[in-house]
Amino acid sequence: GAPAPVGQAPEAGDANQGHAGAAAADMMCGVGITFGRDKKGFFVVKALAPNGPAALANLILVHDTLVAVDGRNVKGSRYDELTPMILGPEGSLVVLSLRRAGSTQVVDVHLRRARVGI
C-alpha cells in the first residue's frame, strides 16, 4: 500500500468528532516519520519530515526497520495500531527501536514528540 504519514497529527479536516475530539487530536504530536511496509510485514522508514524530531536527532535513516515502540514489538501491526503508539502529547518522550538496513543491530532512539508540519 501507499506510505502512511505515521507520527504526524491528522489534519484538522480528518476527524469530525465534535469540539472535544478535534481539540484532543490537535494536542497529539509525532516525530515526523513516514513509514512504508516491507514484504515481511515490518514498518520501514520511507521519509523524515524536515525539521521534525526524527530528522533533527540525526539518528534515523531512510530504510531503517522499526522493531518496537516503547518496547512493544510492532511487527505485523496495522498502521492504525502503530499511529497511537507513536503519537502523544507535545514534549513527551517515545523510544523507537530501529534496525539499520543490512544489519542485525537494533538501536533505541529517544525522541521528544513535537508538532510536525506536513
C-alpha positions as CSV (number, residue, x, y, z in Angstrom):
1,G,0.0,0.0,0.0
2,A,0.9,3.7,-0.1
3,P,3.1,5.0,2.7
4,A,1.2,6.5,5.6
5,P,2.4,9.5,7.4
6,V,2.7,8.0,10.9
7,G,3.9,10.2,13.7
8,Q,2.2,13.2,12.3
9,A,-1.0,14.6,13.7
10,P,-4.0,14.2,11.4
11,E,-5.1,17.3,9.5
12,A,-8.0,19.2,11.1
13,G,-10.5,18.0,8.4
14,D,-9.8,14.3,9.1
15,A,-11.8,14.0,12.3
16,N,-15.3,15.4,12.6
17,Q,-15.8,14.2,16.2
18,G,-17.0,17.5,17.6
19,H,-15.1,20.1,19.6
20,A,-13.6,17.8,22.2
21,G,-12.3,15.2,19.7
22,A,-10.8,17.9,17.5
23,A,-9.1,19.5,20.5
24,A,-7.6,16.2,21.6
25,A,-6.3,15.5,18.1
26,D,-4.7,18.9,17.9
27,M,-2.7,18.1,21.0
28,M,-1.3,14.8,19.7
29,C,2.2,15.2,18.3
30,G,4.5,12.9,16.5
31,V,8.1,12.5,15.5
32,G,8.0,13.3,11.7
33,I,8.5,9.8,10.2
34,T,6.6,8.4,7.2
35,F,6.6,4.6,7.2
36,G,6.0,2.0,4.5
37,R,5.8,-1.8,4.7
38,D,8.3,-4.4,3.5
39,K,7.4,-7.9,2.2
40,K,7.9,-9.4,5.7
41,G,5.4,-7.1,7.3
42,F,7.8,-4.7,9.0
43,F,7.4,-0.9,9.0
44,V,10.3,0.7,7.2
45,V,11.2,4.4,7.3
46,K,10.3,6.0,4.0
47,A,10.8,9.7,4.7
48,L,11.7,12.1,7.5
49,A,9.9,15.4,7.8
50,P,12.3,18.3,7.5
51,N,13.0,19.8,11.0
52,G,10.9,17.1,12.7
53,P,12.2,15.4,15.8
54,A,13.4,12.3,13.9
55,A,15.3,14.4,11.3
56,L,16.8,16.7,14.0
57,A,18.0,13.7,16.1
58,N,20.2,12.7,13.1
59,L,20.0,9.1,14.3
60,I,17.3,7.7,12.0
61,L,17.9,6.8,8.3
62,V,15.5,6.1,5.4
63,H,15.3,2.3,5.1
64,D,15.7,1.7,8.8
65,T,13.2,-1.0,10.1
66,L,11.0,-0.2,13.0
67,V,11.2,-3.1,15.5
68,A,9.4,-1.7,18.6
69,V,7.8,1.5,20.0
70,D,8.4,2.0,23.8
71,G,9.4,-1.7,24.0
72,R,6.3,-3.0,22.2
73,N,7.0,-5.2,19.2
74,V,5.3,-3.7,16.1
75,K,5.9,-6.5,13.5
76,G,2.6,-7.4,11.9
77,S,0.8,-4.3,13.4
78,R,-1.5,-2.3,11.3
79,Y,-1.0,1.4,10.6
80,D,-4.0,2.2,12.7
81,E,-2.3,0.3,15.6
82,L,1.1,1.9,15.1
83,T,-0.1,5.5,14.9
84,P,-1.4,5.8,18.5
85,M,1.8,4.2,19.8
86,I,3.9,7.0,18.2
87,L,1.6,10.0,18.7
88,G,1.4,11.6,22.1
89,P,1.3,14.9,23.9
90,E,3.7,17.5,22.7
91,G,7.1,17.3,24.5
92,S,6.5,13.7,25.7
93,L,9.2,11.0,25.1
94,V,8.9,8.0,22.8
95,V,11.5,5.3,22.2
96,L,11.8,3.8,18.7
97,S,13.8,0.6,18.4
98,L,15.2,0.5,14.8
99,R,17.3,-1.9,12.9
100,R,19.6,-0.5,10.2
101,A,19.3,-1.8,6.7
102,G,21.7,-4.7,6.2
103,S,22.4,-5.1,9.9
104,T,21.0,-7.2,12.8
105,Q,21.9,-4.5,15.4
106,V,18.9,-2.7,16.9
107,V,19.4,0.8,18.2
108,D,17.0,2.7,20.6
109,V,16.3,6.3,19.6
110,H,14.7,8.5,22.3
111,L,12.7,11.3,20.7
112,R,10.6,14.1,22.1
113,R,7.3,14.5,20.3
114,A,6.6,17.8,18.6
115,R,4.3,19.5,16.2
116,V,5.4,18.5,12.7
117,G,4.4,20.5,9.6
118,I,3.1,18.3,6.8
